[in-house]
Amino acid sequence: MIQGADMLIIRPDSKVPSMQTNSSELISELLMGMRLFGVQFRRIEIPKPLGVGFSNETGRAQFHFVGRGPVWLRSPGADLYRLDTGDAVLIPRGGSHGVLSTEDTLVSDVRPFALDAVIEGKRREQGICDEMGTQEDAVIFSCCMELELGGMQPLVSAMPEVLLVSTLLDTSPEIRPMLEAMERESLTLHPGHIGILARLAEVVAALIVRSWVAGGCGSATGWLSALRDPRLSRAIVMMHKHPGKNWTVASLANEANQSRSVFAQRFLLATGVSPLRYLTDLRMRLAFLSLSREHQPVEIVASQLGYGSLAAFSRAFKRSVGLSPSAVRAANTLADQTMRTIAG
């Protein structure tokens, strides 16, 4: 199995934004600690007239880079996008989709193929990645990952179905040299090219998310409208910066420089939940990440998130997640130990 680094962490250096900071900077502040978990890779050669189908994997994003094109992406919503050599696309919520060598071709499900089946361009099943491959075959490099935004996980559901990197290059030119490096590695097949492609793909996927966020999140609505409100966004940023503080509606209203009643009403209208419900949901997302990914002791997590009573934390966590904190921590610790044992 080809598997990349278990986790990539992007931590931009920043300070708490002021009331005058624009919405994109506020959201970027909240993206500190973005993580890509369990990244898995495939290099696939697609001769004409074939295509590769990717099934929906709940909770996992899909990234594709075109080393040699053109190819056509049939999105989860059945829209068709042409992708040329050097193009890349992120599908934040996964979903069933296909990458096609021609616009109207049939697809072969990629799941039966082992993750390491395309090393050095060799593939013998169902016509995907011919024995030797030719200069006529399309080449794509794909990776599947868990896109973890911690306390900002709702951003994933607000993202568009498809994020095309070609639409982001004008505002994020730093992505281009990464794509050029990926193009070279995907075609030269030098020793270690899979590992290098894997790391580049992780960085490009992270840059795509950052670019979309910095651009104001497109036309996304709902709770994101609160982040475009300079007063509400100040309170939200402070909750994310200090989730363990003993916040009250009054203290949050003070951060927003509003009266308690006006703040509570506007917050509910913008987000659909009360300020304290938002805080509880944020704490539970962070708690789940700390327990399941970082395996922190339950007592420490409870204390860091402002719970003076372990029992109160456990009740809130189980009400939100459906499992006790200790059960979540134990299950994921065992899974990691098993993977380390298998890896030798």
Buried (B, 14 or more C-beta within 10 A) or exposed (E): EBBBBEBBEBEEEEEEBEEEBBBBBBBBBBBBBBBBBBBBBBBBBBBEEBBBBBEBBEEBBBBBBBBBBBBBBBBBEEEEBEBEBBBBBBBBBBBBBBBBBBEEBEBBEBEEBEBBBBBEBEBEEEEBBBEEBEEEBBBBBBBBBBBBBBBBBBBBEBBBEBBBBBBBBEEBEEBEEBBEBBBBBBBEBEEEBBBBBBEBBBBBBBBBBBBBBBBBBBEBEEBBBBBBBBBBBBBBBBBBBEBBBEBEBEBBBBBBEBEBEEBBEBBBEBBEBEBBEBBBBBBBBBBBBBBBBEBBEBEEBBBBBBBEEBEEBBEBBBEBBEBBBEBBBBEBEEEBEEEEEEEE
